[in-house]
Amino acid sequence: MGNPNLLPYETIVRATNGEPEAVDEVLRHYSKQIRIAAIENGHIDRDTEDSIKQRLVTVLFKFRFDEQKV
């Protein structure tokens, strides 16, 4: 059984392939951390929150797994 605090590997792979449900799952998984990072002067800055989400989605689509040669 895996660590419940981590996203399943399969979800990450599906998200990097652009599957909308998997991308949404990644965003939901990190929503609390994103909100905390978007706090400015004691309030959540929605523009900052949106920017962080957009950057996360952008890097998901750029991420490539290294193929291991055995």
N, C-alpha and C positions, 0 to 999 in steps of 0.2 A: 504494500500500500504506500502511495506517494505522500509527499508533504502537502497537506491541505492548503498551505499558504502559497503554493506555487501553481501556476497555470499548467495544465497538462501539455506535454510536448506536442501532442496532436493538434491542440488548439492553436498553439503558436505557429506550427507549420501551415495550418489552414489559413490563419490570419495573414501570414506572409505571402500566401497565394491569392489574397484578396477576397476571401469568402466573407461577405458582410456579417453573417452571424458570429463568426469567430472574431472579427474585428470588434464588434459590439461587446463580446465577452471579455476581450482584453481591456477595453475601455471601462467596463463595469468593474473588472477586477482591480484596476488602479484608480478608480474614481475617488476614493478617500484620500489617497496620497496626492492626487492631482488637486483636489480641493484645498488641502493643507498648503501645498506649494503656491496656490493662487491667492492666499491671504495677504492683503496689503492693508496696513493701518487697521487691523482688526476685522476687516470685512473681505469677503470673497470678491475678487475682481473677475467678473465674467469674461472680459477680454483676455485676461491672462489665462484663465481656465481653458478657454477655447483655443488659445495659442498652444498651450501645452498638449491638448488633445490632438490638434492638427500635427504638431511635430512628432508625436508618438505614432500616429497613423502613417506619416511620411516615412519614418525610419522602419516601420514594419514592412512596408512595400520594398524598401531598399535592402533589407536584411537577407543574406544568403547563408545557408548552412554549408560549412566545409564538408565535402565528402571525404570520408576516411577510407584510405586504401589499405586493405588488409593483406 
